[in-house]
C-alpha cells in the first residue's frame, strides 16, 4: 500500500512541477512562483496523507516502500513516456484521494492491534527540528539544482533524470543510515539527531562546493572528462546522471538523514511541509538577496540560509557546547566563499564560455544580456533566447510581419501588446508596421526596465512608445480593448499549453508563435495554423488565439504525432532533435492537408521537405548553417516535382528560396540550373531564384546568361548589385581589352 501511495504521489508531483503554464502571459516563460507553490502544496497534501495513518510509517525504515514507489513513479512519468507538457496530475490527485480510505482502514487496523503500546504524538520540540531541517533541505535543493538545470535542455527528460537520481540516492542513504544508526542505543536518541544534523550541515557545504566547480568552464570540463564525456554531451542521460551525482549526491545524504529522523507519519508531515516551504520561498529569497546591478548574480544567499538552518539546529534545539554553536556560525559564513556563478554556455570546440554583459537573478530565473550579432545584444532567460538576435533575427522579423498582416487599426492610436522582451529590431519592426504604441508584459516584467536601458542605450530614439505592465494590468487593458494586436514571439525549445481566450474584443488579434524545432507536433493545436520559415533552418508555428477571421495561407494539422519517449531523446545529443521535431510537425500538417484533394501537391511538398530534414546529420561546428545542410539530387527531384505539380503558398515560396540560398552557398551549380530554373519560370522569375541562377551562371563563367537573369529588377538588395558587378567584370575579362 505504501508503495502505491508513493507511486501516486510521483504522478501528482510530476504533473505540478514540470508542466508549462497555459496562461497567455506564461507563453514566453513560466511563473516559477506558481510552479514552486503547487509543488509545495502537493508535498503538504502527501504529508497529510501520511499523518492520517502514522503507524504505517513508524520506524526509521517505514518510509522505504513509499520512497521506492515515489522513485519508480517519477521514473515512469518522466522517462518512460513522451516528453509532454500535458500531464495527468489531475487524475493522480483524484486517485490519491480515492485510496485514502483504504489507507485509513489499514492504518486503524494496525492501531487497534497495538493499543498495548501507545505511540504518543510527537511534541513541538520533536517536530520543529525536522520541519526546519526540511526548510533547509528545500532551500538548498532548489538553489543548488537551479544552476545545474540551466546547463541542460529545457524539457522534462533531463529534469526527470536529475530527480530520479536524487531520489534513488536518498533512498539508498536512508537504508544505509538506518542500518548504521539503528545500532545506536535507544537512550542516545539525541546523539543520533546530532549526528544527522551535523552531517547535513557538512554535506550542504560539500554540495555547494561541487556546484561551484561545475559552474566554472574548467571545472565542468574536468568533471565530465573523468568518464570520457564532453560538454557537448549535455542533455544525454550519462551527462545528466554524472552532474546530478556530483552536485546533489551530498544533499541526498542530508535527505536520508532527515527521513531517518522522521520516524512517524506526523513527523513526515512536518518534514514534507518544511521542504515545500523551502522550495516555495527560494525564488523570493534569491531575488531579494541579489542586487540587480551585480556583475554576476548567484544563489549564495539561499545556500547560506539552508546551511545555516541545518547547522544552527544543533545549538538551538539541543544546546550543545558553545564551541559547536561557534562552529555552526563560521560554517555559515564559509558558505559565502563557495557560491556558484552563472552556468557556462559551452560548446565542445569553444575553450572559454561567452561572458554576459549583464546578469541578474530574478524570481523567474537567470536573466542575462549577451553580445549579439550586428551590435544587438541578446536577452536570455535561463539560457533560452527571449529576443531574436543572431541567427533567429530573420524568422523573428517574419512572424512580426505575418502577425500584423491585413490588420485594420480601429483606434486613433494603433497599439500593440508584446508578451515578451522588446529589443531594437522588434521596436523598429512595430514602428514600420504602423504601431504608435507598444506595451510590454511577461512574468519577468520587473527586470524589463533594466534590460531596455541596456538594449536601447545606443539608439534611444528607436524605442517605440509604451509602458511596461504587470500581467494583471496588461490583462485588464486587453479586456478593455486597448490593443489592436497582442504578439507572443516564439521561444526556442519551449512547448507550452495554449490558453483558451474568451470574451475579448473582436478587434483585438492575439497571435502566439511556437518554435518548430521543439516538440510542437505532439501538442494540441487548433484547426488552422500558420507556418513561417526562414529558409530551411528555422520553422515557427503561428496560432491565432483571438481576433476576426482573415484570409491567410492556413495549414490544417492532422492528429498529434507520436513523440519518442524521454529515454530515447536522452540517447542522443540535443542538437540532433530539432530537425526531427520539424519533420514530425511537417508530416502532421501533411496528414491534415491530405483531407482536401485541392491541396494535395502541398501535402506532398511537406512530406518531401520532412524527408530532407530527417536526413540531416550533425556536421562540423566550423561549417556555416548552409554548408552543414545536406540535400541530394533525389531529394531535390522529389521536392521540385511537387512544386511543378502545383504546390504553392507563402510557406512553399519561403522554403524554396531558402533552398536556393543553400545551393548557392554550397556552389551546387548543376542542381541550381536543373531544379530551380523550371520553378523560376513557373513562378514568373522571382528575385530570389533569379539571383541563385545568376550566381550559378557566374560560377559556370557564363556572364551573359547571368546578366539576363538580373535584368528588370529594381531593388536595394545588395546581392543584386554585387552579382551585376561580378557578371560585368567577368564579361569584360572574357571580351578582352579590345572588346573582342
CORNORCOR-V396883 format. One record per residue. RES is the residue in one letter. SS is DSSP state (A for helix, B for strand, O for the rest). OMEGA is omega in whole degrees, -180 to 180 (* if undefined). Layout:
# CORNORCOR-V396883
[[RES & SS & OMEGA] [RES & SS & OMEGA]]
This chain:
# CORNORCOR-V396883
[[X & O & 179] [X & A & 177] [X & A & 179] [X & A & 177] [X & A & 177] [X & A & -180] [X & A & 179] [X & A & 175] [X & A & 177] [X & A & 179] [X & A & -179] [X & A & -178] [X & A & -178] [X & A & -179] [X & A & -178] [X & A & -173] [X & A & -174] [X & O & 176] [X & O & 179] [X & O & -171] [X & O & -179] [X & O & 175] [X & O & -178] [X & A & -176] [X & A & 174] [X & A & -179] [X & O & 177] [X & O & -177] [X & O & 178] [X & O & 170] [X & O & -175] [X & A & 178] [X & A & 177] [X & A & -178] [X & A & -179] [X & A & 179] [X & A & 178] [X & A & 178] [X & A & 178] [X & A & 179] [X & A & 179] [X & A & 178] [X & A & 179] [X & A & 177] [X & A & 179] [X & A & 177] [X & A & 177] [X & A & 177] [X & A & 178] [X & A & -177] [X & A & 179] [X & A & -178] [X & O & -173] [X & A & -175] [X & A & 179] [X & A & -179] [X & A & -177] [X & O & 178] [X & O & -178] [X & O & -178] [X & O & -178] [X & O & -177] [X & O & -176] [X & A & 178] [X & A & 179] [X & A & 179] [X & A & 178] [X & A & 178] [X & A & 178] [X & A & -179] [X & A & -180] [X & A & 178] [X & A & 178] [X & A & 176] [X & A & 179] [X & A & -179] [X & A & -172] [X & A & -173] [X & A & -173] [X & O & 173] [X & O & 180] [X & B & 175] [X & O & -174] [X & O & 173] [X & O & 177] [X & O & -175] [X & O & 179] [X & O & -180] [X & A & 178] [X & A & 176] [X & A & 179] [X & A & 179] [X & A & -179] [X & A & 179] [X & A & 178] [X & A & 178] [X & A & -177] [X & A & -177] [X & O & 179] [X & A & 177] [X & A & 177] [X & A & 178] [X & A & -180] [X & A & -180] [X & A & -179] [X & A & 180] [X & A & 179] [X & A & 177] [X & A & 177] [X & A & -180] [X & A & -179] [X & A & 180] [X & O & -177] [X & O & -178] [X & O & -179] [X & O & 178] [X & O & -177] [X & O & -180] [X & O & -174] [X & O & 177] [X & O & 178] [X & O & 179] [X & O & 178] [X & A & 179] [X & A & 178] [X & A & -176] [X & A & -175] [X & A & -180] [X & A & 179] [X & A & 179] [X & A & 179] [X & A & 175] [X & A & 176] [X & A & 176] [X & A & 178] [X & A & 179] [X & A & 179] [X & A & 178] [X & A & -177] [X & A & -178] [X & A & -179] [X & A & -176] [X & A & -179] [X & A & -179] [X & A & -175] [X & A & 180] [X & A & 178] [X & A & -179] [X & A & 180] [X & O & 177] [X & O & -173] [X & O & 176] [X & O & -174] [X & O & 174] [X & O & -173] [X & A & -175] [X & A & -178] [X & A & 176] [X & A & 179] [X & A & 177] [X & A & -179] [X & A & -176] [X & A & -179] [X & A & 178] [X & A & -180] [X & A & -180] [X & A & 177] [X & A & 177] [X & A & 178] [X & A & 178] [X & A & 178] [X & A & -180] [X & A & 177] [X & A & -180] [X & A & -180] [X & A & 179] [X & A & 178] [X & A & 179] [X & A & -176] [X & A & -176] [X & A & 179] [X & O & 180] [X & O & 180] [X & O & 179] [X & O & -176] [X & A & -178] [X & A & 180] [X & A & 180] [X & A & -180] [X & A & 179] [X & A & 179] [X & A & 178] [X & A & 179] [X & A & 180] [X & A & -178] [X & A & -175] [X & A & 175] [X & A & 177] [X & A & 179] [X & A & 179] [X & A & -179] [X & A & -177] [X & A & 173] [X & A & 179] [X & A & 180] [X & A & 179] [X & A & 178] [X & A & 179] [X & A & 178] [X & A & 179] [X & A & 178] [X & A & 178] [X & A & -178] [X & A & -178] [X & O & 170] [X & O & -178] [X & A & -178] [X & A & 179] [X & A & 179] [X & A & 179] [X & A & -178] [X & A & -178] [X & A & -177] [X & A & 178] [X & A & -180] [X & O & -179] [X & O & 175] [X & O & 178] [X & O & 178] [X & O & -180] [X & A & 176] [X & A & 178] [X & A & 178] [X & O & -176] [X & O & 173] [X & O & -174] [X & A & -178] [X & A & 179] [X & A & -179] [X & A & -179] [X & A & -177] [X & A & -176] [X & A & 175] [X & A & 179] [X & A & -178] [X & A & -173] [X & A & -173] [X & A & 178] [X & A & 178] [X & A & 179] [X & A & 176] [X & A & 176] [X & A & 176] [X & A & 179] [X & A & 177] [X & A & 178] [X & A & -179] [X & A & 177] [X & A & 178] [X & A & 179] [X & A & -177] [X & O & -172] [X & O & 176] [X & O & -180] [X & A & -179] [X & A & 174] [X & A & 172] [X & A & 176] [X & A & 178] [X & A & -179] [X & A & -178] [X & A & 177] [X & A & 177] [X & A & 178] [X & A & 178] [X & A & 178] [X & A & 178] [X & A & 179] [X & A & -175] [X & A & -174] [X & A & -177] [X & A & 179] [X & A & -180] [X & A & 179] [X & A & -179] [X & A & -180] [X & A & -177] [X & A & -176] [X & A & -179] [X & O & -179] [X & O & -177] [X & O & -180] [X & O & 180] [X & O & -179] [X & O & 177] [X & O & 179] [X & O & 179] [X & O & -175] [X & O & -175] [X & A & -179] [X & A & -179] [X & A & 178] [X & A & 179] [X & A & 178] [X & A & -179] [X & A & 179] [X & A & 179] [X & A & 180] [X & A & -177] [X & A & -177] [X & A & -177] [X & A & 177] [X & A & -179] [X & A & -179] [X & A & -173] [X & A & -173] [X & A & -173] [X & A & 174] [X & O & 175] [X & O & -178] [X & O & -180] [X & A & -180] [X & A & 179] [X & A & 178] [X & A & 179] [X & A & 178] [X & A & 178] [X & A & 180] [X & A & 180] [X & A & 176] [X & A & 178] [X & A & 180] [X & A & -180] [X & A & 180] [X & A & -180] [X & A & -173] [X & A & -177] [X & A & -174] [X & O & 175] [X & O & 176] [X & O & 178] [X & O & 180] [X & O & -176] [X & O & 174] [X & O & -173] [X & O & 169] [X & O & -176] [X & O & -174] [X & O & -180] [X & O & -176] [X & O & -177] [X & O & 179] [X & O & 175] [X & O & -177] [X & O & 178] [X & O & 175] [X & O & -177] [X & B & -179] [X & B & 174] [X & B & 176] [X & B & -179] [X & B & 180] [X & O & 179] [X & O & 180] [X & B & -179] [X & B & 180] [X & B & -175] [X & B & 176] [X & B & -176] [X & B & 179] [X & O & -178] [X & O & -177] [X & A & 176] [X & A & 179] [X & A & 178] [X & O & 179] [X & O & -180] [X & B & 178] [X & B & 178] [X & B & 173] [X & B & -175] [X & O & 175] [X & O & 170] [X & B & -174] [X & B & 174] [X & O & 177] [X & O & -171] [X & O & 179] [X & O & -178] [X & A & -169] [X & A & -178] [X & A & -178] [X & A & -179] [X & A & -179] [X & A & -180] [X & A & 178] [X & A & -178] [X & A & -180] [X & A & 176] [X & A & -180] [X & A & -179] [X & A & 180] [X & A & -177] [X & O & -178] [X & O & 178] [X & O & 180] [X & O & 178] [X & O & -179] [X & O & -178] [X & O & -178] [X & O & 178] [X & O & 179] [X & O & 179] [X & O & -175] [X & B & -180] [X & B & 173] [X & B & 178] [X & B & 176] [X & B & -175] [X & O & -175] [X & O & 176] [X & O & 172] [X & O & -174] [X & A & 179] [X & A & 179] [X & A & 179] [X & A & 179] [X & A & 178] [X & A & 178] [X & A & 178] [X & A & 180] [X & A & -180] [X & O & 176] [X & O & 180] [X & O & 179] [X & O & -179] [X & B & 178] [X & B & 174] [X & B & -179] [X & B & 177] [X & B & 174] [X & O & -180] [X & O & 173] [X & O & -175] [X & A & -179] [X & A & 179] [X & A & -175] [X & A & -180] [X & A & 180] [X & A & 180] [X & A & -179] [X & A & 176] [X & A & 179] [X & A & -175] [X & A & -177] [X & O & -178] [X & O & -178] [X & O & -178] [X & O & -177] [X & A & -180] [X & A & -179] [X & A & -179] [X & O & 179] [X & O & 179] [X & O & 180] [X & O & -178] [X & O & 170] [X & B & -172] [X & B & 168] [X & O & -178] [X & A & 180] [X & A & 179] [X & A & 179] [X & A & 180] [X & A & 179] [X & A & 178] [X & A & 179] [X & A & 179] [X & A & 179] [X & O & 178] [X & O & -177] [X & O & -172] [X & O & 172] [X & O & -177] [X & B & 170] [X & B & -174] [X & B & 175] [X & B & -179] [X & O & 180] [X & O & 175] [X & O & -177] [X & O & 172] [X & O & -177] [X & O & -179] [X & O & -180] [X & O & 172] [X & O & -180] [X & O & -178] [X & O & 175] [X & O & -176] [X & O & 178] [X & O & 175] [X & O & 174] [X & O & 178] [X & O & -177] [X & O & -178] [X & O & -177] [X & O & 177] [X & B & 179] [X & B & -179] [X & B & 176] [X & B & -177] [X & B & -178] [X & B & 180] [X & B & 179] [X & O & 177] [X & O & 174] [X & O & -174] [X & O & -180] [X & A & -174] [X & A & -179] [X & A & -177] [X & O & 169] [X & O & -178] [X & O & 177] [X & O & -176] [X & O & -179] [X & O & 178] [X & B & 174] [X & B & 172] [X & B & 179] [X & B & -177] [X & B & 168] [X & B & -174] [X & O & 180] [X & O & -173] [X & O & -177] [X & B & -180] [X & B & 179] [X & B & 179] [X & B & 178] [X & B & 180] [X & B & 176] [X & B & -176] [X & B & 180] [X & B & 179] [X & O & -179] [X & O & 178] [X & O & -178] [X & O & 179] [X & O & -177] [X & O & 178] [X & O & -174] [X & O & 172] [X & B & 179] [X & O & 180] [X & O & 176] [X & O & 178] [X & O & -179] [X & O & -179] [X & O & 176] [X & O & -178] [X & O & 176] [X & O & 178] [X & B & -174] [X & A & -180] [X & A & 178] [X & A & 177] [X & A & -179] [X & O & -180] [X & O & 180] [X & O & 174] [X & O & -177] [X & A & -179] [X & A & -178] [X & A & -171] [X & O & -177] [X & A & 179] [X & A & 177] [X & A & 178] [X & A & 177] [X & A & 179] [X & A & 178] [X & A & 179] [X & A & 180] [X & A & 178] [X & A & 176] [X & A & 178] [X & A & 178] [X & A & 178] [X & A & 178] [X & A & -179] [X & A & -178] [X & O & 177] [X & O & 179] [X & O & -179] [X & A & -175] [X & A & -178] [X & A & 178] [X & A & 178] [X & A & 179] [X & A & 175] [X & A & 177] [X & A & 178] [X & A & 180] [X & A & 179] [X & A & 178] [X & A & 178] [X & A & 178] [X & A & 178] [X & A & 178] [X & A & -179] [X & A & 178] [X & A & -176] [X & O & -178] [X & O & 179] [X & O & 175] [X & O & -175] [X & O & -179] [X & O & 180] [X & O & -178] [X & O & 176] [X & O & 172] [X & O & -180] [X & A & 179] [X & A & -180] [X & A & -178] [X & A & -178] [X & O & -177] [X & O & 176] [X & O & -176] [X & O & -175] [X & A & 179] [X & A & 179] [X & A & 178] [X & A & 179] [X & A & -180] [X & A & -178] [X & A & -179] [X & A & 180] [X & A & 179] [X & A & 178] [X & A & 179] [X & A & 180] [X & O & 176] [X & O & 177] [X & O & -177] [X & O & -178] [X & O & -176] [X & A & -180] [X & A & 178] [X & A & -180] [X & A & -180] [X & A & -179] [X & A & 180] [X & A & 177] [X & A & 178] [X & A & 177] [X & A & 178] [X & A & 179] [X & A & 177] [X & A & -179] [X & A & 177] [X & A & 179] [X & A & -179] [X & O & 179] [X & O & 178] [X & O & -173] [X & A & -177] [X & A & 180] [X & A & 179] [X & A & -176] [X & A & -176] [X & A & -172] [X & A & -175] [X & A & -179] [X & A & 177] [X & A & 179] [X & A & 179] [X & A & 178] [X & A & -180] [X & A & -176] [X & O & 177] [X & O & 174] [X & O & 174] [X & O & -174] [X & A & -175] [X & A & -178] [X & A & 178] [X & A & 175] [X & A & 178] [X & A & 179] [X & A & 177] [X & A & 178] [X & A & 177] [X & A & 178] [X & A & 178] [X & A & 176] [X & A & 179] [X & O & 180] [X & O & 177] [X & O & -174] [X & A & -178] [X & A & 177] [X & A & 179] [X & A & 179] [X & A & 178] [X & A & 179] [X & A & -176] [X & A & -179] [X & O & 172] [X & O & -180] [X & O & 175] [X & O & -176] [X & O & 178] [X & O & -180] [X & O & -178] [X & A & 179] [X & A & 180] [X & A & -180] [X & A & -179] [X & A & 180] [X & A & 178] [X & A & 179] [X & A & 180] [X & A & 180] [X & A & 179] [X & A & 178] [X & A & 178] [X & A & 179] [X & A & 178] [X & A & 179] [X & A & 180] [X & A & -180] [X & A & 180] [X & O & -177] [X & O & -179] [X & O & -180] [X & O & -180] [X & O & *]]
